Amino acid sequence: MLKELGLSFDIIPADIDETPFKNEQPKKYVERVCLDKAKKIASENPNCTVLAADTTCVLGRRIIGKPEDKKDAARILRLLTGRRHRVYTAVCIIDKTGKIRNYLSENKLKLVAMREKDIQKYVDKKENWYGKAGGFTIGMATGGAMVEWVQGDVSGILGLPLAKTVNLLKACGYDL
């Protein structure tokens, strides 16, 4: 999405501990992880503008992480199928002066009720669930077909609320 805006950038994994704190609320969790990522990369790359984002899937008050393996992906989809849940994406930009700008995208969605064979077919392709909060992505054809309805910003569910991110970048002096 950012390349389509004409931006050039490097992708640098932050490699931080993303374990939720005890009793940490999902919104606070995703904002903290995003800020920690941005701060780590900014500290290693002075005089650069750093954009970080983090997405988490939430059912009730429970943070649904990224599946560890195919079995875990199927377990998560069984948990979410036919149910409404939330997806939060936090964005943090640290500009060259060290100023921090943040945004939190809050979205709701409901997956269609999936049969066991549909879940198994979906998780058979690792690219469908690997590294994805909640074990799915709305952006893939099969993932999009799994979504019954969405309330909010689809780009936020994809992992980067584009319009708000553009506004943050403009505030940092980017001409977009």
C-alpha positions as CSV (number, residue, x, y, z in Angstrom):
1,M,0.0,0.0,0.0
2,L,2.8,2.4,0.8
3,K,4.7,1.7,-2.4
4,E,1.5,2.6,-4.3
5,L,1.8,6.1,-2.6
6,G,5.3,6.5,-4.1
7,L,7.1,5.9,-0.8
8,S,10.4,4.1,-0.7
9,F,11.4,2.4,2.5
10,D,13.2,-0.5,4.2
11,I,11.3,-3.2,6.1
12,I,13.1,-3.9,9.4
13,P,11.7,-6.5,11.7
14,A,11.7,-5.2,15.3
15,D,12.1,-8.6,17.0
16,I,10.6,-7.7,20.3
17,D,8.7,-9.7,22.9
18,E,5.0,-9.4,22.0
19,T,3.7,-11.3,25.1
20,P,0.7,-9.6,26.6
21,F,1.1,-8.4,30.2
22,K,-1.1,-9.9,32.8
23,N,-4.6,-8.3,32.6
24,E,-3.5,-6.0,29.8
25,Q,-6.5,-4.7,27.8
26,P,-6.3,-5.4,24.1
27,K,-6.2,-1.8,23.0
28,K,-3.4,-1.0,25.4
29,Y,-1.6,-4.2,24.3
30,V,-1.6,-3.4,20.6
31,E,-0.6,0.3,21.2
32,R,2.2,-0.8,23.5
33,V,3.6,-3.4,21.1
34,C,3.4,-1.0,18.1
35,L,5.2,1.8,20.1
36,D,7.9,-0.7,21.4
37,K,8.5,-1.7,17.8
38,A,8.8,1.9,16.6
39,K,11.1,2.9,19.5
40,K,13.4,-0.1,18.9
41,I,13.8,0.5,15.2
42,A,14.2,4.3,15.7
43,S,16.9,3.8,18.3
44,E,18.8,1.6,15.8
45,N,18.2,4.1,12.9
46,P,18.8,7.7,14.1
47,N,17.7,10.5,11.8
48,C,15.2,8.3,10.0
49,T,11.4,8.4,10.1
50,V,10.1,5.1,11.4
51,L,6.6,3.7,10.8
52,A,5.5,0.7,12.8
53,A,2.2,-1.1,12.9
54,D,0.7,-4.0,14.9
55,T,-2.6,-5.8,14.5
56,T,-4.4,-7.9,16.9
57,C,-7.6,-9.9,16.8
58,V,-9.9,-9.8,19.9
59,L,-12.8,-12.0,21.0
60,G,-14.5,-10.6,24.0
61,R,-11.5,-9.5,26.1
62,R,-9.2,-12.3,24.8
63,I,-6.3,-11.4,22.6
64,I,-6.2,-13.9,19.7
65,G,-2.6,-14.1,18.6
66,K,-1.0,-15.4,15.5
67,P,-1.3,-19.2,15.1
68,E,1.8,-21.2,16.0
69,D,1.0,-24.0,13.5
70,K,-1.7,-25.5,11.3
71,K,-3.4,-27.1,14.3
72,D,-3.5,-23.8,16.2
73,A,-4.8,-22.0,13.1
74,A,-7.7,-24.4,12.9
75,R,-8.4,-24.0,16.6
76,I,-8.5,-20.2,16.2
77,L,-10.8,-20.4,13.2
78,R,-13.2,-22.7,15.1
79,L,-13.2,-20.1,17.9
80,L,-14.0,-17.2,15.5
81,T,-16.3,-18.9,13.0
82,G,-19.8,-17.4,13.0
83,R,-18.9,-14.9,15.7
84,R,-18.3,-11.2,15.8
85,H,-14.9,-10.0,17.0
86,R,-12.7,-7.0,16.8
87,V,-9.5,-6.2,15.0
88,Y,-7.3,-3.4,16.3
89,T,-4.4,-2.0,14.4
90,A,-2.1,0.5,16.0
91,V,0.2,2.8,13.9
92,C,3.1,4.7,15.3
93,I,5.4,7.1,13.5
94,I,8.5,8.5,15.0
95,D,9.9,11.3,12.9
96,K,13.5,12.4,12.4
97,T,13.2,14.7,15.4
98,G,11.9,12.0,17.7
99,K,8.3,13.2,17.7
100,I,5.8,10.4,18.1
101,R,2.5,10.3,16.3
102,N,0.0,7.4,17.0
103,Y,-3.3,6.1,15.7
104,L,-5.5,3.2,16.7
105,S,-7.9,1.6,14.2
106,E,-10.9,-0.1,15.8
107,N,-12.9,-2.5,13.6
108,K,-15.5,-5.1,14.0
109,L,-16.2,-8.1,11.8
110,K,-18.1,-11.3,11.7
111,L,-16.9,-14.5,10.0
112,V,-19.3,-16.7,8.3
113,A,-20.1,-20.0,10.0
114,M,-17.6,-22.4,8.6
115,R,-17.8,-26.2,8.4
116,E,-14.9,-28.2,9.6
117,K,-14.0,-29.3,6.1
118,D,-13.8,-25.6,5.1
119,I,-11.6,-24.8,8.0
120,Q,-9.3,-27.7,7.1
121,K,-9.2,-26.6,3.5
122,Y,-8.3,-23.1,4.5
123,V,-5.5,-24.0,6.9
124,D,-4.0,-26.5,4.4
125,K,-2.5,-23.4,2.7
126,K,0.0,-22.0,5.1
127,E,0.0,-18.6,3.4
128,N,-3.7,-18.2,4.4
129,W,-2.9,-18.1,8.1
130,Y,0.8,-17.9,8.8
131,G,1.8,-14.7,10.6
132,K,-1.8,-13.4,10.5
133,A,-3.5,-12.1,13.6
134,G,-6.6,-14.3,14.2
135,G,-5.3,-16.9,11.7
136,F,-6.8,-15.3,8.6
137,T,-6.7,-12.2,6.4
138,I,-9.6,-10.4,4.9
139,G,-7.5,-9.4,1.9
140,M,-7.2,-12.8,0.3
141,A,-10.0,-14.1,-1.9
142,T,-10.7,-17.0,0.4
143,G,-10.2,-14.8,3.4
144,G,-12.6,-12.2,2.1
145,A,-15.2,-14.9,1.4
146,M,-15.0,-15.9,5.1
147,V,-16.2,-12.4,6.2
148,E,-19.9,-11.9,6.6
149,W,-19.8,-8.2,7.5
150,V,-17.3,-5.5,8.5
151,Q,-17.8,-2.3,10.5
152,G,-14.8,0.0,10.2
153,D,-11.8,0.4,8.0
154,V,-10.9,-2.6,5.9
155,S,-7.4,-1.3,5.4
156,G,-7.1,-1.3,9.2
157,I,-8.1,-4.9,9.3
158,L,-5.5,-5.6,6.6
159,G,-2.9,-4.2,8.9
160,L,-2.4,-0.5,8.0
161,P,-5.3,2.0,8.1
162,L,-4.1,3.8,5.0
163,A,-6.0,7.1,5.2
164,K,-5.0,7.8,8.8
165,T,-1.4,6.7,8.1
166,V,-1.2,9.1,5.2
167,N,-2.4,11.9,7.5
168,L,0.3,11.0,10.0
169,L,2.9,11.0,7.3
170,K,1.7,14.4,6.0
171,A,2.1,15.7,9.6
172,C,5.7,14.5,9.4
173,G,6.3,16.6,6.3
174,Y,5.7,14.0,3.6
175,D,4.1,15.3,0.4
176,L,1.5,12.6,-0.4
